[in-house]
Amino acid sequence: MTNEDQFQLATYKKMPIAAERGEGVWIYTSDGDKYLDLYGGHAVAGTGHSHPHVVEAIRKQAGELLFYSNLVYSSARARAAEKLVSIAPDALTKTFFCNSGTEANENAMRMARMSTGREKIITFSGGFHGRTADAISATFLGKYREIGKPNVPGHIEAEFGNIESVRALADDTVAAIMLEPIQSMAGVRMAQPGFYRLLRTLCDERGIVLIYDEVQTGVGRTGQWFFAGSEAGAGVVPDVVTLAKSLGSGVPVGACLVTDAISSHIKENDLGTTFGGGMLAMAAVTATLEAIEQDRMMENVLRVETYLRKRLQEIDSVVAVHGLGFLLGIEFKENAAVVHKRLLERKIITGTSSNPKVLRLLPPLCLTEEHVDTFVLATDLN
Ligand SMILES: Cc1ncc(COP(=O)(O)O)c(C=O)c1O
């Protein structure tokens, strides 16, 4: 740990543990301790740490071909693209692979500008979209736009959940409306289903591209493959869905899923990246999606979410539980940072948020009732 501090920029606030090995919901540290991971390495370990099916696929692919760029065809890439499109809502028919969430959002905004010939992008107060120039300019949360200065022009802010605030801005200079359908970092905030429905109608009426940033909500986390098309989202399917985080179970990968209408505007060399669609990442994507299916993880999410919500009612200091599936924000009477610290002392990793009262849980999708019992017991002890 000291070497890391000595030779790395001090840009991260770290927990005082060194992770050496992982298995399912558990992280084993260099001190021989074992931690229950309810944060999933920042929402990345959807399939759990080092899921055997994913590890095997990566090992096999690494022995065959680590990488070749998009200038050649690849069966690994073909399999991943076909699998990803097959689980997406029907209207999303093509994918573009990149390497991270911020990059997926940059490409989504670029596609919206290309397909509309307009420049402005509406995003929402409290949304987080990444740290590269365009994505950070779209992030109206805390200090992000400030640290991203000078900002990319044309980004405008609406109020999450308030359709009138969007209507007032959505003129014929707007290329896209982009949102985290559940705002994670802001403290796990959801809107009413009608809000998503009205956004879809507004975009259709005014020729605006609707982008869902599903970097956190995608790939099974809400108990369905995507928030797009879900009941909580009034069945709305956007024009573009962006993904990253758990898509590769820890191998860096991002993706945009788009409709025919969007893809018809995108021509050769309009988008590109060296590493996007590399074989190792593609093997990880296919195996991740297979593992979620084979282990029936989304059914598990729905069942264990219900159990967790019920058990949390027993805890006096819990005021409310926000979110869906395994993207949950537990609102406490006390400061969530205090709860986070106390849980860490009891060897449970959780996350905080920009809401000081909200503790965030983004656990692996294989979390069970037994793990919930361990968490509730540790949280309830004052
Ligand atoms: C909703 C959302 N969008 C985008 C990003 C950026 O993803 P990345 O860190 O992979 O660039 C994040 C990262 O936390 C995120 O939570």
The ligand as an SDF file (V2000), in Angstrom:
LIG
                    3D

 16 16  0  0  0  0  0  0  0  0999 V2000
  -23.5710    6.3070  -14.6940 C   0  0  0  0  0  0  0  0  0  0  0  0
  -22.1250    6.3810  -15.0880 C   0  0  0  0  0  0  0  0  0  0  0  0
  -21.8000    6.8070  -16.3070 N   0  0  0  0  0  0  0  0  0  0  0  0
  -20.5120    6.8690  -16.7110 C   0  0  0  0  0  0  0  0  0  0  0  0
  -19.4890    6.5250  -15.8640 C   0  0  0  0  0  0  0  0  0  0  0  0
  -18.0700    6.5980  -16.3320 C   0  0  0  0  0  0  0  0  0  0  0  0
  -17.5700    5.3120  -16.5260 O   0  0  0  0  0  0  0  0  0  0  0  0
  -15.9950    5.0640  -16.5920 P   0  0  0  0  0  0  0  0  0  0  0  0
  -15.4430    5.3250  -15.2360 O   0  0  0  0  0  0  0  0  0  0  0  0
  -15.8750    3.6140  -17.0290 O   0  0  0  0  0  0  0  0  0  0  0  0
  -15.4610    5.9990  -17.6190 O   0  0  0  0  0  0  0  0  0  0  0  0
  -19.7730    6.0870  -14.5720 C   0  0  0  0  0  0  0  0  0  0  0  0
  -18.6870    5.7460  -13.6260 C   0  0  0  0  0  0  0  0  0  0  0  0
  -18.8190    5.7080  -12.4330 O   0  0  0  0  0  0  0  0  0  0  0  0
  -21.1320    6.0130  -14.1630 C   0  0  0  0  0  0  0  0  0  0  0  0
  -21.4630    5.6170  -12.9420 O   0  0  0  0  0  0  0  0  0  0  0  0
  1  2  1  0
  2  3  1  0
  2 15  2  0
  3  4  2  0
  4  5  1  0
  5  6  1  0
  5 12  2  0
  6  7  1  0
  7  8  1  0
  8  9  2  0
  8 10  1  0
  8 11  1  0
 12 13  1  0
 12 15  1  0
 13 14  2  0
 15 16  1  0
M  END
$$$$
